Amino acid sequence: MFLILVYDFGEKRVGKALKICRKYLHWVQNSVFEGEISKANFVKLKKELELLMDPEEDSIILYTFRSQKFSKREIMGLEKGNIDFIL
């Protein structure tokens, strides 16, 4: 599956959230990640973030697609993260 993940974590946890997300996905922009991910790794990623987050202060939004071909990506301005695999 193709995943776009957006998070907003408190200052004390944001660095750890970044490290967790980088294990599974490609960094696109501040607090935004995307990439192909297996269902097993998707479950692991969610569990790791769930254990880290404070549900009263932090938030995560997950957009899932069957594959990347069912999504369209358009960049305006400076491209961050430099992902070569996305057309």
C-alpha positions as CSV (number, residue, x, y, z in Angstrom):
1,M,0.0,0.0,0.0
2,F,1.0,3.6,-0.4
3,L,0.9,5.8,2.7
4,I,1.1,9.5,3.4
5,L,1.6,10.3,7.0
6,V,1.3,13.7,8.7
7,Y,2.0,14.2,12.3
8,D,2.0,17.0,14.9
9,F,3.9,16.1,18.1
10,G,5.0,18.1,21.0
11,E,8.6,19.4,21.1
12,K,9.8,16.6,23.5
13,R,8.5,13.8,21.2
14,V,8.9,15.2,17.7
15,G,12.5,14.0,17.2
16,K,11.6,10.5,18.2
17,A,8.6,10.5,15.9
18,L,10.9,11.6,13.0
19,K,13.3,8.7,13.7
20,I,10.4,6.2,13.8
21,C,8.9,7.5,10.5
22,R,12.2,7.4,8.7
23,K,12.5,3.7,9.4
24,Y,9.5,3.0,7.3
25,L,8.8,6.0,4.9
26,H,10.5,8.7,3.0
27,W,10.7,12.2,4.5
28,V,8.9,14.7,2.2
29,Q,8.6,17.9,4.3
30,N,8.5,18.9,8.0
31,S,6.3,16.2,9.7
32,V,5.2,14.7,6.4
33,F,6.3,11.2,5.1
34,E,5.2,9.0,2.2
35,G,6.0,5.7,0.6
36,E,5.1,2.1,-0.1
37,I,4.7,0.1,3.0
38,S,3.7,-3.5,3.7
39,K,0.7,-4.2,5.9
40,A,3.0,-5.6,8.6
41,N,5.2,-2.6,8.7
42,F,2.1,-0.3,8.6
43,V,0.9,-2.0,11.8
44,K,4.4,-1.7,13.4
45,L,4.7,2.0,12.5
46,K,1.3,2.8,14.0
47,K,2.1,0.9,17.2
48,E,5.5,2.6,17.6
49,L,3.9,6.1,17.1
50,E,0.9,5.2,19.4
51,L,3.3,4.3,22.2
52,L,5.2,7.6,21.7
53,M,2.3,10.0,21.3
54,D,0.4,11.8,24.0
55,P,-3.2,11.5,22.6
56,E,-4.2,14.7,24.4
57,E,-1.4,16.8,22.8
58,D,-0.3,15.0,19.6
59,S,-2.0,14.0,16.3
60,I,-1.3,11.7,13.4
61,I,-3.2,11.7,10.0
62,L,-2.7,8.6,7.8
63,Y,-3.8,8.6,4.1
64,T,-3.7,5.1,2.6
65,F,-3.9,4.2,-1.1
66,R,-3.9,0.8,-2.8
67,S,-0.7,1.9,-4.6
68,Q,1.1,5.0,-5.6
69,K,-0.5,4.9,-9.1
70,F,-3.8,5.8,-7.5
71,S,-2.4,9.1,-6.2
72,K,-1.3,12.3,-7.9
73,R,1.5,14.5,-6.5
74,E,2.1,18.1,-7.4
75,I,4.8,20.3,-5.9
76,M,4.7,24.1,-5.8
77,G,7.8,25.9,-4.6
78,L,10.8,24.3,-3.0
79,E,10.8,20.5,-3.0
80,K,12.0,19.1,0.3
81,G,13.1,15.5,1.0
82,N,14.2,15.0,-2.6
83,I,12.4,11.7,-3.4
84,D,13.6,10.3,-6.7
85,F,11.1,7.4,-7.0
86,I,8.0,9.6,-7.4
87,L,7.2,11.0,-10.8
